[in-house]
């Protein structure tokens, strides 16, 4: 009689466990894409400052969405909630500061 094989030595893999349905990251991707497209259009048609402010606004919206969403929007959840929000809002603040203070941007 042969001894039973351990599970890690099985030739046939175990049936996959049923995964819970995950929400789609499409909304977050659309937000980021729309913000980038808006920044490009504003930067080309109006000024570099307007494009930079559109990028800053997109980051601020993404940070706010991450801060208030209960589970965090899929696609924006990368690290801990606090770090994600700090990174988005801090980047938005720095880009806004640079947009208003950089020489020759206007």
KAJOGI-V190877 format. One record per helix or strand of 2 or more residues. SS is the DSSP state (a for helix, b for strand). FROM is the first residue (numbers start at 1). LEN is the number of residues. Records with the same first field share a line. If there is no record, write none. Layout:
BEGIN
SS=FROM-LEN + FROM-LEN
END
This chain:
BEGIN
a=7-3 + 26-20 + 48-21 + 81-21
END
